Amino acid sequence: MNYNQTICYVEAPHIADTLILFEEGRFESGFYGKGSYEIGIGIGFETRIDLKYNEFGKGAINSTYFENKIFHKPKIILNADTNHYYEK
């Protein structure tokens, strides 16, 4: 959502994209391609997610976090300042 914002974070999609997380730690996305992910606890006890994928033939990581507020759909935040996120 809100992927049409001015590009300020090149590691996030700026076109419509779907991120599919599989139980065994793999993911698929039109933007990131195929890769793996790890979930853990970050600063302030937020739930972190690290997306590991290949970019230009080299390994890359996008480290971000989940947001799960009451009465809202769960989100993976890509850029909190521009409200750029994946929504379940």
N, C-alpha and C positions, 0 to 999 in steps of 0.2 A: 504494500500500500504506500501511496505517496512517493512512488518511484520517479515521478515526473519533476521532482524538485531540481534545482540547479545542482549540477554535479559538484559535490564537495568531498565525496568519499568514494574513490574509484574502486574499492573492493566490494561495492554493493551494486546490485542491478539497477539500471535506470530505464528499464522497460518492464512490462508485466512479466513476472516469473513465478514459478511454483517450485517450492523446496519440499522434497519428499524424504522424510526420515524413516529409515528402516530399523527394526528392533536390534539387529546385530551390529549396529554402529556404522552402517553405510548410509549414504545419501545420494540423491540425484537432483539436479537442477538444470534448467536451461542456461543459466548464467555461469554457475560454478562447474557444471559437468558432473562427473561421478567422483565421489570422494568418501572420506570417513569423518566421523564426528566423535567427540568426547564431551560428556556432561560432567560438571563438577560444581563445587561451591566457590564463589568468588568473594570479593570484599563486601562486607555488609550482609553476608549470607545470601546474596542473590545467586540464582542458579545460572551458571556460566555454560556456554556451548562454544566449542572450538570446531570450526569447519576446516578440514584439511583437504586440499585439492591441488591439482597441477595448474600452473599458470606459466605460459611461455616455456614449457618444458621443465620447469622447476617447481619444487614443493612450495605451497603457500598456505597460510593459516589466516582465517578471519575469526577473531575471538570476540564474542559478544555475549548477550544474556537474554534470559526469558523474562517476560513480564506477565503476571497472571493476577490481575486486579479483580476484585469482586464486581460482578455484573458486567464484566468485559470478556471478550474472547481472548484466549492466550495468544501471546505475540512473541516473536523473536525480534528483538530490537536491532536494527542496522545502524540507525543514526537517530538518537533521541531528540536532538536539536531540531531536525526537520520532520520528525514524526514518521520516519522511514522504517518500515518493518514488514515481516511476514506475519500473516494472521491465520490462525487455525480455523 
